[in-house]
């Protein structure tokens, strides 16, 4: 796994461009006896292993493969060789872990056999980092679960700062939705010395920046996490000209689907009202991205019990706090019950090859911690064996499609 991971790290590929990565994945899966399907959502790969007959339960495991447009600054021997591209979120590690699981299960199938009847679907997904137009939704649009039905789905992500190899789970809402909003206020440009002859769009834009926080502060239950951040403000190009327009770009996140609707309605109303108050027009482009990621209780409890059985309580956190980051595996979990969980990545930051302690993903100093691959793969191998041992003897698995 370490060899695969560090090779992938040296040659990162962006979303829907993971051609070499998907080729490596497909070649290894074929070598181990999987039925391999490529070209799903351009570069996605699905490996299928069926034993007994195909009437048994069907389990899906998913890993993401894409990198980010970041210039790496770790200075490590396996640092990216592609300028401006970096595996700064650990998808190289996720892919390597699932490959390790694939090889181990194939060996078990070949040497010892797997319990009962069953089908394992290994889903290597492209373009997780591309927001609402990413790889998960495109795979679904191309019939992923019609072609490869799953009774349950499991996926992982590394988490810097948590103890290396610690497994963290949460039932219900786990990661936030992520929407992008552009507010364009249009007035009438003019000379700054004669503002009465112009209609200044910067006034409603500035008022909106402040007023937006009243939505979170006064329209949302304080027990329900919501975030409205203004990530970009732009207006004009010189000091002595009142511009024609002013533009804001927002990131909007919440862990509650009903609150998501409230946030959209209030942002639209507030921006339009501010524009009217200052005699301007406001054009609103509200783009919904990732939905709230929701872990189903049955599958999450199964994962927790499996982790406790393998590792004991010291290495398992069964009720970790939700995250306001977003993840497009949410699209998969909207259609198939399952569990998305975290694996501690420890102190993972590096600068010029020297360790600097934990740093966030999407950071040029980040590096995936290879020491978390063994516990992660051990857990998934155990989860697969336990899942089919418990469910392949029943006529219908107790999981909802």
Buried (B, 14 or more C-beta within 10 A) or exposed (E): BBEBBBBBBBBBBBBBBBEBBBEBBBEBBEEBBBEBBBEBBBBBBBBBBBBBEEEBBBBBBBBBBBBBEBEBBBEBEBBBEBEEBBBBBBBBBBBBBBBBBBBBBBEBBEEEEBBBBBBBBBBBBBBBBBBBEBBBBBBBEBEBBEEBBBBBBBBBBBBBBBBBBBBBBBBEBBBBBBBBBBBBBBBBBBEBEEEEEBBBBBBBBBBBBEBBEEBBEEBBEEEBBBBBEBEEEEBBEEEEEBBBBBBBBBBBBBBBEEBBEBBBEBBBEBBBBBBEEBEBBBBBEBEBBBBBBBBBEBBBBBBBBBBBEBBEEEBBBBEBEBBBBBBBBBBBBBBBBBBBBBBBBBBBBBBEEEEEEBBBBEBBBBBBBBBBBBBBBBBBBBBBBBBBEBBBEEEEBEBEE
